[in-house]
Amino acid sequence: MIGMLILMGIVVTTDIVLIDQINKFKTDSATLITPILDACLISIRPIIITVATTIIGSVPLILSPLP
């Protein structure tokens, strides 16, 4: 159960970072492919850092014995 909550938190934070980058690159162009690809290439490092800190921060919770 806790693993699902941690996974949902990771997905939400990475989506926020990616959508923010897409909105920065979005112009009045007809297709969204170019802003999406640009945002994915630029925001991969912040997404990896966010995922890593979430996993490292949740390790004590995951490894703690049940009461």
C-alpha positions in Angstrom: 0.0 0.0 0.0 2.8 2.4 0.9 4.6 1.5 -2.3 1.6 2.6 -4.4 1.4 5.9 -2.6 5.1 6.5 -3.2 4.7 5.6 -6.8 1.7 7.9 -7.2 3.8 10.7 -5.6 6.6 10.1 -8.1 4.2 10.2 -11.1 2.6 13.4 -9.9 5.8 15.3 -9.3 7.3 14.2 -12.6 4.1 15.2 -14.5 4.2 18.6 -12.9 7.8 19.2 -14.0 7.1 17.9 -17.5 3.9 19.9 -18.0 5.6 23.1 -16.7 8.4 22.6 -19.3 5.9 21.9 -22.1 4.0 25.1 -21.3 7.3 27.1 -21.4 8.0 25.8 -24.9 4.5 26.0 -26.3 3.8 28.6 -28.9 1.0 29.1 -31.4 2.3 26.3 -33.6 -0.2 23.7 -34.9 1.5 20.7 -33.5 2.5 20.0 -29.9 5.1 17.4 -30.9 8.0 19.9 -30.9 7.4 21.4 -27.5 6.8 18.0 -26.0 10.1 16.6 -27.4 12.0 19.7 -26.3 10.5 19.6 -22.8 11.3 15.8 -22.5 15.0 16.4 -23.5 15.5 19.3 -21.2 13.6 18.1 -18.1 15.0 14.6 -17.9 17.6 15.6 -15.4 15.2 17.3 -12.9 12.9 14.3 -13.2 15.6 11.9 -12.4 16.7 14.0 -9.4 13.2 14.2 -8.2 12.6 10.4 -8.5 16.0 9.7 -6.8 15.3 12.0 -3.8 11.8 10.5 -3.4 13.2 7.0 -3.4 16.0 7.8 -1.1 13.7 9.6 1.3 11.3 6.7 1.4 13.8 4.0 2.1 13.6 4.3 5.9 9.8 4.0 5.7 10.0 1.0 3.4 12.6 -0.8 5.5 11.1 -0.1 8.9 9.6 -3.1 10.7 5.9 -3.3 11.0 4.4 -2.5 14.4 
